[in-house]
Amino acid sequence: MTAYLIADVKVTDDKWIPKYAAAVHDIAHKHGGKYLSRSGNIKLLEGKPLDTTLIAIIEFPSTEAAEAFASDAEYAPYAEARQSGSESRFRIIDNTDLAGSIPYLPKG
Protein backbone atom coordinates (compact mmCIF):
# COMPACT_ATOMS: atom_id res chain seq x y z
CA MET A 1 0.00 0.00 0.00
CA THR A 2 1.40 3.39 -0.97
CA ALA A 3 2.74 5.52 1.88
CA TYR A 4 3.75 9.16 2.04
CA LEU A 5 6.47 10.52 4.28
CA ILE A 6 5.70 14.13 5.14
CA ALA A 7 8.63 16.11 6.51
CA ASP A 8 7.69 19.37 8.19
CA VAL A 9 10.86 21.33 8.89
CA LYS A 10 11.71 24.63 10.55
CA VAL A 11 15.32 25.38 9.62
CA THR A 12 17.32 26.88 12.49
CA ASP A 13 20.79 26.59 10.91
CA ASP A 14 21.03 26.06 7.15
CA LYS A 15 24.58 24.64 7.00
CA TRP A 16 23.26 21.07 6.57
CA ILE A 17 20.99 21.83 3.62
CA PRO A 18 23.39 21.68 0.60
CA LYS A 19 24.78 18.20 1.39
CA TYR A 20 21.37 16.92 2.48
CA ALA A 21 19.63 18.23 -0.64
CA ALA A 22 22.29 16.76 -2.92
CA ALA A 23 22.30 13.24 -1.44
CA VAL A 24 19.09 12.29 0.34
CA HIS A 25 16.88 11.89 -2.72
CA ASP A 26 19.17 9.06 -3.89
CA ILE A 27 18.81 7.31 -0.53
CA ALA A 28 15.03 7.68 -0.70
CA HIS A 29 15.07 6.32 -4.26
CA LYS A 30 17.01 3.25 -3.06
CA HIS A 31 13.91 2.43 -0.96
CA GLY A 32 11.47 3.08 -3.80
CA GLY A 33 10.90 6.69 -2.74
CA LYS A 34 9.97 9.47 -5.11
CA TYR A 35 9.86 13.12 -4.06
CA LEU A 36 6.52 14.69 -4.89
CA SER A 37 7.55 18.03 -3.44
CA ARG A 38 10.39 19.63 -1.46
CA SER A 39 9.36 23.23 -1.17
CA GLY A 40 9.52 26.32 0.98
CA ASN A 41 6.60 27.90 -0.88
CA ILE A 42 4.09 27.37 1.92
CA LYS A 43 0.82 29.25 2.02
CA LEU A 44 -1.43 28.87 5.06
CA LEU A 45 -5.10 28.49 4.13
CA GLU A 46 -6.53 27.65 7.53
CA GLY A 47 -5.51 27.15 11.15
CA LYS A 48 -2.73 28.35 13.39
CA PRO A 49 0.53 28.88 11.52
CA LEU A 50 3.58 26.79 12.37
CA ASP A 51 7.11 28.08 11.93
CA THR A 52 7.62 25.66 9.04
CA THR A 53 10.14 26.77 6.41
CA LEU A 54 10.14 23.58 4.31
CA ILE A 55 7.78 20.70 3.61
CA ALA A 56 8.82 17.59 1.71
CA ILE A 57 6.46 14.87 0.55
CA ILE A 58 8.02 11.57 -0.51
CA GLU A 59 5.95 8.72 -1.95
CA PHE A 60 7.01 5.17 -1.04
CA PRO A 61 5.59 1.82 -2.15
CA SER A 62 4.80 0.93 1.49
CA THR A 63 5.06 2.10 5.08
CA GLU A 64 7.88 -0.41 5.55
CA ALA A 65 9.85 1.17 2.70
CA ALA A 66 9.41 4.65 4.22
CA GLU A 67 10.55 3.35 7.60
CA ALA A 68 13.53 1.59 5.97
CA PHE A 69 14.56 4.90 4.40
CA ALA A 70 14.29 6.76 7.71
CA SER A 71 16.35 4.11 9.52
CA ASP A 72 18.92 3.52 6.74
CA ALA A 73 22.49 3.73 8.08
CA GLU A 74 23.48 5.71 4.97
CA TYR A 75 20.81 8.30 5.84
CA ALA A 76 21.79 8.53 9.54
CA PRO A 77 24.44 11.27 9.22
CA TYR A 78 22.10 13.40 7.10
CA ALA A 79 19.27 12.90 9.57
CA GLU A 80 21.58 13.89 12.42
CA ALA A 81 22.65 17.05 10.57
CA ARG A 82 19.02 17.94 9.82
CA GLN A 83 17.99 17.33 13.42
CA SER A 84 20.85 19.52 14.67
CA GLY A 85 19.96 22.36 12.31
CA SER A 86 16.18 22.26 12.46
CA GLU A 87 13.02 21.40 14.29
CA SER A 88 11.58 18.56 12.26
CA ARG A 89 8.51 16.37 12.25
CA PHE A 90 8.41 13.28 10.03
CA ARG A 91 5.03 11.63 9.56
CA ILE A 92 3.93 8.68 7.46
CA ILE A 93 0.42 8.36 6.09
CA ASP A 94 -0.94 5.71 3.78
CA ASN A 95 -3.20 6.22 0.77
CA THR A 96 -6.42 5.12 2.45
CA ASP A 97 -9.68 6.97 3.01
CA LEU A 98 -10.69 6.72 6.66
CA ALA A 99 -14.37 7.40 5.84
CA GLY A 100 -14.34 4.94 2.97
CA SER A 101 -16.39 7.18 0.69
CA ILE A 102 -13.78 8.05 -1.95
CA PRO A 103 -14.11 5.29 -4.51
CA TYR A 104 -10.55 5.40 -5.85
CA LEU A 105 -8.89 5.05 -2.42
CA PRO A 106 -8.78 1.93 -0.28
CA LYS A 107 -10.94 2.11 2.85
CA GLY A 108 -8.75 2.90 5.83
C-alpha positions, 0 to 999 in steps of 0.5 A: 500500500502506498505511503507518504512521508511528510517532513515538516521542517523549521530550519534553524541553521542552514549549514546542513541543507546543501549536502542533504539536498544533494544526497538524500533523494538518492537514498530515498530512491534506493527504498522506492521513494519518489519526491513529490515536493520539497518546497519552501513555498508554503501558504497557510489556508486555515488554522494556526501557523507553524514556523515551518520553512520547508515541507517535503512529501516523498511517496514510497511503495509501502510504510515499511519502505518509508521506515527503511529509508528513515532508519537507513544507516546511509541516511543517519548522518544526514538525519543527524545534521538535519535534526541539529539544524532544524526542528523537524517532524516526520510523519507517514500516512498511507493512501487510504480513506478513513471514511471509505467514501472516496471510490478510488482510495482503499478504505482505511 
